[in-house]
Amino acid sequence: MDFTPDETQREIAELAAGVLRRAGDDGEAAWRGLAGSGLLALSLPADLGGDGLGVAEVAAVLTETGRAAASVPALATLALGVLPLGRLGTPAQRATLLPDVAEGQAVLTAALHEPSAPLIARPATTAVPAGGAWRLTGVKTAVPYAATARRVLVPASVPGGTGIFLVDPDGEGVTLTATPTSAGGPEHTLRLDDAVVADEDMLDGPAAGEGLRVLHRYALAGAAAVGDGALAGALALTTTHLGTREQFGRPLATFQAVAQQIADVYIASRTVHLAATSALWRLATGLDPDAELGIATYWLAQEAPAALAACHHLHGGIGLDITYPLHRYSSLVKDLVRGIGGVESRVDGVGALVGSV
């Protein structure tokens, strides 16, 4: 197998990097730039103004947003919204929502977690038929960009399985409560009290829980891609600092203890990169990616926080300065790790896969 990005993927990554570099710390400008460059339309079919590309190309964009620690709703919109909707949505649902997303005029997200239950496979949230519609009841936690999303993809237990519904966050019976994040990005708890969702807003995906598995796969793949970029960006920032900062008349990089610590960060970054690349390759080629996604997100949860702590340590006092960009990377990684359930959840997920073999 060859994990080398093809020419299209390299050009996408370069274009995304350029857009984010020009936008700097302006998240709104970055989002407009990604939309204006066509990078939000990569996976849309041609009849909706897209390029008909897949998860590997979308992941190239997500990796660059992580590398820049950009404050944009790319993970929520692309990995939790556009990719699942492209796979599971009806033609009418896609035509209604995706063109506005591609133009940067709409945000999508998904509600993957319930209280004390990250990435839940059997939702406690329920949906019952109600004469041409569904009534949803339950609580979802840690929903990114819920207040500004055009629609939230909400998994709920239905008679005979699990359905995924397109919920209007401003709809009747829907309550949003803001919750804090490390990076400061918008996130909410979403409460559904007999919220009415029309039949046509139920995704027409695989039955018996397969649709939820698809949603989880894209969520984990997106987190792995962003985490890969974030760790690489923090490593680059730290190596630049060590190569230019002097102490006792010598660059910090020449001290043996410093070199050993930055080498550990490099190893962590390469490990996360290889695991994420392998998982994304399997997902993009139609192979079962669950084991690789479990391993990639385990390494992200296990190694990235410690690597970012080392980067802060190697920066000394400047590493604690909120006007210096390193804190954006460590905050992003904290939110990513929480979003995939933490180390214990990832270990349990890999263990369940091993036990089923």
C-alpha positions in Angstrom: 0.0 0.0 0.0 1.1 3.5 -0.8 0.1 6.3 1.6 1.8 9.0 -0.5 -0.8 11.8 -1.2 -1.6 12.1 -4.9 -1.2 15.3 -6.9 -4.8 16.4 -6.2 -4.5 15.9 -2.5 -1.2 17.8 -2.4 -2.7 20.7 -4.2 -5.7 20.7 -1.9 -3.4 20.8 1.1 -1.3 23.6 -0.3 -4.4 25.6 -1.2 -5.9 25.2 2.2 -2.6 26.1 3.9 -2.3 29.3 1.8 -5.9 30.3 2.6 -5.4 29.8 6.4 -2.0 31.5 6.4 -3.4 34.6 4.7 -6.4 34.7 7.2 -4.1 34.5 10.2 -6.1 34.6 13.5 -9.4 35.7 11.7 -11.6 32.6 11.8 -14.4 34.3 9.8 -11.9 35.3 7.1 -10.5 31.8 7.1 -13.9 30.2 6.6 -14.8 32.6 3.8 -11.5 31.8 2.2 -12.0 28.1 2.4 -15.5 28.5 0.8 -14.3 30.9 -1.9 -11.5 28.5 -2.9 -14.0 25.7 -3.3 -12.5 23.7 -0.5 -15.9 23.2 1.3 -17.4 21.7 -1.9 -14.8 19.0 -2.6 -17.1 16.0 -1.7 -20.2 17.5 -3.2 -21.4 15.8 -6.5 -21.0 17.8 -9.7 -24.7 18.5 -10.0 -24.5 20.4 -6.7 -21.4 22.4 -7.8 -18.9 20.1 -6.2 -15.9 18.1 -7.3 -17.1 14.6 -6.5 -14.1 13.8 -4.3 -14.0 11.8 -1.1 -12.8 11.5 2.4 -9.1 11.6 1.6 -9.4 15.0 0.0 -11.6 16.4 2.8 -9.1 15.1 5.3 -6.4 17.1 3.6 -8.3 20.3 4.4 -9.0 19.2 7.9 -5.4 18.4 8.5 -4.4 21.9 7.4 -7.0 23.5 9.7 -5.4 21.5 12.6 -1.9 22.5 11.5 -2.9 26.2 11.6 -5.1 25.7 14.8 -7.7 27.6 12.9 -10.9 28.7 14.6 -13.2 27.4 11.9 -16.2 24.9 12.0 -14.5 22.6 9.5 -14.5 19.5 11.7 -18.1 19.9 12.6 -19.3 20.9 9.1 -17.3 18.6 7.0 -16.7 15.5 9.1 -19.9 15.5 11.1 -22.2 17.0 8.4 -21.2 17.0 4.8 -19.6 13.5 4.6 -22.4 11.7 6.5 -25.0 13.6 4.6 -23.4 12.8 1.3 -23.4 9.1 2.2 -26.7 8.8 4.1 -28.9 11.7 2.9 -31.6 11.6 0.3 -31.1 13.6 -2.9 -33.6 16.2 -1.7 -31.7 16.6 1.7 -28.4 17.0 -0.1 -29.8 19.5 -2.6 -31.3 21.6 0.2 -28.3 21.8 2.6 -25.1 21.2 0.8 -24.9 24.1 -1.7 -25.2 26.6 1.1 -22.5 24.8 3.1 -20.2 24.9 0.0 -20.6 28.6 -0.2 -19.8 29.1 3.5 -23.4 30.3 4.2 -24.4 27.3 6.4 -22.8 25.2 9.1 -23.7 21.5 9.9 -22.9 19.5 13.0 -23.8 16.2 14.8 -24.8 15.2 18.3 -22.7 12.2 19.0 -22.6 12.1 22.8 -25.0 11.6 25.6 -24.4 12.2 29.4 -21.5 10.0 30.4 -21.7 8.2 27.1 -19.4 9.4 24.3 -20.0 8.2 20.8 -22.9 6.1 22.1 -23.9 3.1 20.0 -27.4 2.7 21.4 -28.8 6.1 22.0 -31.0 6.8 25.0 -32.6 9.5 22.9 -35.7 8.1 21.4 -37.8 8.9 18.3 -41.4 7.7 18.0 -43.7 8.0 15.0 -46.2 10.8 15.2 -48.4 10.8 12.0 -46.0 11.7 9.2 -43.4 13.0 11.6 -41.2 11.9 14.6 -41.1 13.1 18.1 -37.6 13.1 19.6 -36.8 13.1 23.3 -33.4 13.0 25.0 -30.3 14.9 25.9 -27.1 15.2 23.7 -23.9 16.7 25.1 -20.9 18.5 23.6 -22.5 19.4 20.3 -20.1 21.8 18.5 -21.5 24.8 16.7 -25.1 23.7 17.6 -26.4 27.3 18.0 -25.3 28.4 14.5 -25.9 25.1 12.6 -28.5 24.9 9.9 -29.2 21.4 11.0 -27.9 19.0 13.7 -27.5 15.3 12.8 -29.1 13.6 15.8 -29.0 9.8 16.3 -32.0 8.4 18.1 -33.4 4.9 18.9 -36.4 4.1 16.8 -38.5 0.9 16.7 -36.3 -1.8 15.3 -33.0 0.2 15.3 -31.4 3.6 15.2 -32.3 6.6 13.0 -30.5 9.8 12.3 -32.5 12.9 12.1 -31.9 16.4 10.7 -32.9 18.6 13.7 -33.4 22.4 13.5 -31.7 23.8 16.6 -34.2 26.6 16.5 -37.2 24.2 16.4 -39.9 23.8 18.9 -39.0 21.4 21.7 -35.2 22.0 21.2 -33.3 23.7 24.0 -29.6 24.6 23.8 -27.4 25.3 26.8 -23.9 26.7 26.2 -21.0 24.6 27.7 -17.3 25.6 28.0 -14.5 24.3 25.8 -10.8 24.6 26.1 -10.3 26.4 22.8 -13.3 28.7 23.4 -15.2 27.4 20.4 -19.1 27.3 20.7 -20.5 24.0 22.1 -23.9 23.2 23.6 -25.9 20.6 25.4 -29.0 19.9 23.3 -32.2 18.9 25.0 -35.1 17.4 23.0 -38.6 17.5 24.6 -41.0 15.9 22.1 -39.2 17.9 19.3 -41.1 17.3 16.1 -39.0 16.2 13.0 -40.7 15.7 9.7 -40.4 12.3 7.9 -38.4 13.9 5.1 -35.8 15.0 7.7 -34.8 11.4 8.6 -31.7 10.3 6.8 -32.3 7.6 4.3 -29.2 5.6 5.3 -28.5 1.9 6.1 -30.7 0.2 8.6 -30.0 -1.6 11.9 -27.5 0.9 13.2 -25.2 1.0 10.2 -25.9 4.6 9.6 -24.7 5.5 13.1 -21.6 3.5 12.4 -21.0 5.5 9.3 -21.4 8.8 11.3 -19.0 7.6 13.9 -16.4 6.6 11.4 -16.4 10.0 9.8 -16.3 11.7 13.2 -13.2 9.7 14.2 -11.5 10.1 10.9 -12.1 13.8 11.0 -10.7 14.1 14.6 -7.7 12.0 13.6 -7.0 14.3 10.6 -7.3 17.5 12.6 -5.2 16.0 15.5 -2.5 15.0 13.0 -2.3 18.5 11.7 -2.4 20.1 15.2 0.5 18.0 16.5 2.5 18.7 13.4 1.8 22.4 13.7 2.8 22.5 17.4 6.0 20.5 16.6 7.0 23.0 13.8 6.3 26.0 16.1 8.5 24.5 18.9 11.4 23.5 16.7 11.5 27.0 15.2 11.6 28.4 18.7 14.4 26.1 19.8 16.4 26.8 16.7 16.3 30.6 17.2 16.2 31.0 21.0 19.6 31.2 22.7 20.6 30.5 26.3 24.2 30.7 27.7 25.2 31.8 24.2 23.9 28.6 22.5 20.7 27.8 20.6 18.4 25.8 22.8 18.3 23.0 20.2 21.9 22.2 20.9 21.3 21.1 24.5 21.1 17.3 24.8 18.1 17.3 27.2 16.1 19.6 24.9 17.0 17.5 21.8 15.7 14.4 23.6 12.4 16.0 24.5 11.7 17.4 21.1 12.6 14.0 19.6 9.9 12.5 21.8 7.4 15.1 20.4 8.6 14.2 16.9 8.0 10.5 17.5 4.5 11.2 18.8 3.7 13.3 15.8 4.9 10.7 13.3 3.0 8.0 15.2 -0.2 9.9 15.1 0.4 10.8 11.4 1.0 7.2 10.3 -2.0 5.9 12.2 -4.3 8.6 10.9 -3.1 8.1 7.4 -3.6 4.3 7.5 -7.1 4.8 8.9 -8.1 7.4 6.3 -6.7 5.3 3.5 -8.8 2.3 4.5 -11.9 4.5 4.8 -11.3 6.1 1.5 -10.7 2.8 -0.3 -13.9 1.2 1.1 -12.1 -1.2 3.4 -13.3 -1.8 7.0 -11.5 1.1 8.9 -12.8 0.4 12.4 -9.6 -1.1 13.8 -7.3 1.5 12.3 -9.6 4.3 13.4 -9.6 2.9 16.9 -5.8 2.8 16.9 -5.4 6.2 15.4 -7.7 7.9 17.9 -6.1 5.9 20.7 -2.7 7.3 19.8 -4.1 10.8 19.5 -5.7 10.6 22.9 -2.7 9.0 24.5 0.2 10.8 23.0 -0.9 14.2 21.8 -1.7 15.9 25.3 1.7 14.8 26.7 3.5 16.0 23.5 1.8 19.4 23.8 2.8 19.7 27.4 6.4 19.0 26.4 6.1 21.8 23.8 4.9 24.2 26.4 7.8 23.2 28.7 10.3 23.7 25.9 9.0 27.2 25.3 9.6 28.2 28.8 7.7 31.3 29.9 6.6 32.3 26.4 4.7 29.0 26.3 2.3 30.4 28.9 1.6 33.6 27.0 -1.9 33.7 25.5 -0.7 36.1 22.8 1.7 33.4 21.6 0.0 30.8 19.4 1.0 27.6 21.2 -2.0 27.6 23.5 -4.3 27.3 20.5 -2.8 23.9 19.7 -2.9 22.5 23.2 -6.5 23.8 23.6 -7.5 22.2 20.3 -6.0 18.9 21.3 -7.8 18.9 24.6 -11.1 19.4 22.9 -10.3 16.8 20.2 -9.4 14.2 22.9 -12.6 15.0 24.8 -14.6 14.8 21.6 -13.4 11.2 20.9 -14.2 10.1 24.5 -10.7 10.2 26.0 -8.1 7.4 26.3 -10.3 5.0 28.3 -13.1 5.2 25.7 -10.6 4.6 22.9 -9.0 1.7 24.6 -12.5 0.1 25.2 -13.3 0.6 21.6 -10.2 -1.2 20.4 -10.7 -3.9 23.0 -14.3 -4.5 21.8 -13.0 -4.9 18.2 -10.3 -7.4 19.3 -12.8 -9.3 21.4 -15.2 -9.6 18.4 -12.5 -11.3 16.2 
